[in-house]
Amino acid sequence: MQEVNLGIIGSGTVGGGVLKAIQKNGALMCSRLGIRLKVLKVAVKNMKKVRAVPVPSALLCQSWEEVVRDPRVHVIVEAVGGTTTARSIVLSALNAGKAVVTANKALISAHGEELFAAVQRHGVNLYYEASVGGGIPIIKVLREGLVGNRISRIYGIVNGTCNYILTRMKLEGSNFDEVLKDAQRLGYAEAEPSLDIDGDDAMHKTGILASLAHGFWVKPKSIYLEGIRSITGLDIQFANQLGYTIKLLGIVKTQEASPASARGRKRFSPVQVSVTPTLIPNSHVLASVNHVFNAIFVRGDIVGDTLYYGRGAGQDATASAVLSDLADAALDLKTGNINRIPPFVPHEGDGAVLDIDDVVSRYYVRLSVVDKPGTLARIATILGQSKIGISSVIQPEGHEGESVPLILMIHDAPHSEMNKAFARIGRLSVVKAPPKMIRVETFDS
Ligand code: HSE
């Protein structure tokens, strides 16, 4: 029986989960693959630490360099997180001719192009299924399952922590901070939870999906991002009364293709790539993706609409995706077919991300206003001057005092016009707090 030797660097949530999963299902994988996955070394920061997943002392070492240098190790699992040491580990391992498996979306998002170039140079491979969607094999879907499709839409609920928080705020009326603590305790949140709640984690993942779908590397800086910190129980409640659920949604949306150029070469219109809290109609399947679950909706021109659902965070979900990569790495080593599926293949040419100012969407807007005649007229005048249409206005009953909530539902409007108009509205004396604007996605085009 062929053996593939693994060196795991890091034994926290990801590394520990991989070790546990191999202990549990290694024999099953062996019978399925005809290859035994053998963990040879586990590098940790602190050898004395008591770990949730115990590491046999014979495997432990303190230096990642030792693991990368060991000639017996075929595949490195990078499980340290972050982008600095992780980048050095991956580059050194590729340089040493070893295959690398990583769950590190921040690393792939920020340094993907550099790492893919190193893969090419060294004739090895880099696998990152666990970087997006936890246990959902979405990278495989885009690179293999849907390879024959042009992708026009991706809608992703791709951060388990945010989805867990928003779900419990909606279903239980729970408080943001309390629920975040639970998400940390359950191993969903990043070591630095602001990466989750401010949306960076979802941005990294959405960028990776957009890159795979559209064939140019989407840099994190080009993705428009809003996190969930400013979403209040009041917005969740009002949205629900209007028939919507608020989710942190990654959107990758193509615009209409521009006409072919004179030389007959197809030109590609910019792609919207954004991550924002979004109102989703309760009747849409994504609205019922709750708790730590992720879901990714992908529309291909041949297949039509498809949906992928599963646990998006947590030790076991991530470990499942890493095992899938280990299987691919082991099979590639066995067959000597290292580049059957390279980590990223640029295709289609001159893609670009659409400037957020030009992105058009519907909006929910919550204003805090003085309840007196003429207030609505003043707001409507500014919106009319900006050619922004109101689809409905609600002043919910039961709010009294200095100021009351006023909810506006806005027809399709460009981001830039919305910002300008609501900056003006925010300065009106009858408006008592900065307007809260949340996008609405109705999925109808
Ligand atoms: N913190 C991430 C999440 C973990 O909550 O989705 C998986 O990437």
Residues whose N, C-alpha, C, O or C-beta is under 5 A from the ligand:
A	BS01	HSE	V158 N159 G160 T161 Y188 A189 E190 D196 G312 A313
